[in-house]
Amino acid sequence: MGVQKNIRDKATVDIASTRLPVVSGTDMVVRTATRMPADLRDELKIQSVVMRTTLNQLYCMALETFLNAKPWEQRGFEFKRPRTAPRKAADGSARGDEQWIQAILMMPASLLKRLTTTAESQQVSVASLAYSAFDWSVTQRRAVEDAMARRRAVAG
């Protein structure tokens, strides 16, 4: 059994059961949330299966990659704003094309601190930064897959 760490709501969680990389012995696992389109979350789920990792680990990897790459320093990058509440159609039903879900992110406290610091410096919310990171991650993966497909088509 792994080391027990306290979470914000005073519950304890077994660090080993979260399968999160523990950055240091004192790094706590903390939670934050964002909203994203269900289609984006589905793509991330598929990617996590292909990579043989958990969805939460994939979230952490995408956030780390995004923070290290700093795409906001590139010209034309804009942070995406998550919807705070799902939109409803005129008859009151949820729109099928715009289904947004909440994603609970569990991560080491050091990663959340980096997210918070970056969000403050860029004047966006942590939720906006996280949603932008996930969208950017999927877009980058698609660009690599498209380039590989073009190379195979030329070579083959």
VENDAPE-V91184 format. One record per pair of residues at least 24 apart in sequence whose ideal C-beta (glycine too) atoms are under 10 Angstrom apart, sorted by the first residue. I is the first residue (numbers start at 1). J is the second residue. If there is no record, write none. Layout:
i=I j=J
i=I j=J
This chain:
i=5 j=29
i=5 j=30
i=5 j=108
i=5 j=109
i=6 j=30
i=7 j=31
i=7 j=106
i=8 j=32
i=13 j=106
i=15 j=108
i=18 j=54
i=18 j=56
i=18 j=57
i=18 j=106
i=18 j=107
i=18 j=108
i=19 j=53
i=19 j=54
i=19 j=56
i=19 j=57
i=20 j=54
i=20 j=56
i=20 j=57
i=20 j=59
i=20 j=60
i=20 j=106
i=20 j=107
i=20 j=108
i=20 j=111
i=21 j=57
i=21 j=60
i=21 j=61
i=21 j=64
i=21 j=107
i=21 j=108
i=21 j=111
i=22 j=108
i=23 j=107
i=23 j=108
i=23 j=109
i=23 j=110
i=23 j=111
i=24 j=108
i=24 j=109
i=24 j=110
i=26 j=109
i=26 j=110
i=27 j=107
i=27 j=108
i=27 j=109
i=27 j=110
i=27 j=111
i=27 j=113
i=28 j=107
i=28 j=108
i=28 j=109
i=28 j=110
i=28 j=112
i=29 j=56
i=29 j=106
i=29 j=107
i=29 j=108
i=29 j=109
i=29 j=111
i=29 j=112
i=30 j=105
i=30 j=106
i=30 j=107
i=30 j=108
i=30 j=109
i=30 j=110
i=30 j=111
i=30 j=112
i=30 j=113
i=31 j=104
i=31 j=105
i=31 j=106
i=31 j=107
i=31 j=112
i=32 j=103
i=32 j=104
i=32 j=105
i=32 j=106
i=32 j=107
i=32 j=111
i=32 j=112
i=32 j=115
i=32 j=116
i=32 j=126
i=32 j=127
i=32 j=130
i=33 j=82
i=33 j=102
i=33 j=103
i=33 j=104
i=33 j=105
i=33 j=126
i=33 j=127
i=33 j=130
i=34 j=59
i=34 j=82
i=34 j=101
i=34 j=102
i=34 j=103
i=34 j=104
i=34 j=105
i=34 j=125
i=34 j=126
i=34 j=127
i=34 j=128
i=34 j=129
i=34 j=130
i=34 j=131
i=34 j=132
i=34 j=133
i=34 j=134
i=35 j=81
i=35 j=82
i=35 j=83
i=35 j=84
i=35 j=85
i=35 j=86
i=35 j=100
i=35 j=101
i=35 j=102
i=35 j=103
i=35 j=127
i=35 j=128
i=35 j=130
i=35 j=131
i=36 j=80
i=36 j=82
i=36 j=83
i=36 j=100
i=36 j=101
i=36 j=102
i=36 j=103
i=36 j=127
i=36 j=130
i=36 j=131
i=36 j=134
i=36 j=135
i=37 j=82
i=37 j=83
i=37 j=97
i=37 j=98
i=37 j=99
i=37 j=100
i=37 j=101
i=37 j=131
i=37 j=134
i=37 j=135
i=38 j=98
i=38 j=99
i=38 j=100
i=38 j=101
i=39 j=97
i=39 j=98
i=39 j=99
i=39 j=100
i=39 j=101
i=39 j=138
i=40 j=80
i=40 j=100
i=40 j=101
i=40 j=103
i=40 j=131
i=40 j=134
i=40 j=135
i=40 j=137
i=40 j=138
i=41 j=99
i=41 j=100
i=41 j=101
i=41 j=102
i=41 j=103
i=41 j=134
i=42 j=101
i=43 j=134
i=43 j=135
i=43 j=137
i=43 j=138
i=43 j=141
i=43 j=142
i=44 j=103
i=44 j=134
i=44 j=135
i=44 j=137
i=44 j=138
i=44 j=141
i=47 j=137
i=47 j=138
i=47 j=141
i=50 j=141
i=54 j=106
i=55 j=103
i=55 j=105
i=56 j=103
i=56 j=104
i=56 j=105
i=56 j=106
i=56 j=107
i=57 j=106
i=57 j=107
i=58 j=134
i=58 j=137
i=59 j=103
i=59 j=104
i=59 j=105
i=59 j=106
i=59 j=107
i=59 j=111
i=59 j=130
i=59 j=133
i=59 j=134
i=59 j=137
i=60 j=105
i=60 j=106
i=60 j=107
i=60 j=108
i=60 j=111
i=61 j=137
i=62 j=130
i=62 j=133
i=62 j=134
i=62 j=135
i=62 j=136
i=62 j=137
i=62 j=138
i=62 j=140
i=62 j=141
i=63 j=105
i=63 j=107
i=63 j=111
i=63 j=112
i=63 j=114
i=63 j=115
i=63 j=118
i=63 j=129
i=63 j=130
i=63 j=133
i=63 j=134
i=63 j=137
i=64 j=107
i=64 j=108
i=64 j=111
i=64 j=114
i=64 j=115
i=64 j=133
i=65 j=133
i=65 j=136
i=65 j=137
i=65 j=140
i=66 j=115
i=66 j=118
i=66 j=129
i=66 j=130
i=66 j=132
i=66 j=133
i=66 j=134
i=66 j=135
i=66 j=136
i=66 j=137
i=66 j=140
i=67 j=111
i=67 j=114
i=67 j=115
i=67 j=117
i=67 j=118
i=67 j=129
i=67 j=133
i=68 j=114
i=69 j=133
i=69 j=136
i=69 j=137
i=69 j=140
i=70 j=118
i=70 j=122
i=71 j=132
i=71 j=133
i=71 j=136
i=71 j=139
i=71 j=140
i=72 j=118
i=72 j=121
i=72 j=122
i=72 j=124
i=72 j=129
i=72 j=132
i=72 j=136
i=77 j=132
i=77 j=136
i=78 j=124
i=78 j=132
i=79 j=119
i=79 j=122
i=79 j=123
i=79 j=124
i=79 j=125
i=79 j=128
i=79 j=129
i=79 j=131
i=79 j=132
i=79 j=133
i=79 j=135
i=79 j=136
i=80 j=124
i=80 j=127
i=80 j=128
i=80 j=129
i=80 j=130
i=80 j=131
i=80 j=132
i=80 j=133
i=80 j=134
i=80 j=135
i=80 j=136
i=81 j=124
i=81 j=125
i=81 j=127
i=81 j=128
i=81 j=131
i=81 j=132
i=82 j=125
i=82 j=127
i=82 j=128
i=82 j=130
i=82 j=131
i=82 j=132
i=82 j=134
i=82 j=135
i=83 j=131
i=84 j=127
i=100 j=131
i=102 j=127
i=103 j=127
i=103 j=130
i=103 j=131
i=103 j=134
i=105 j=130
i=105 j=134
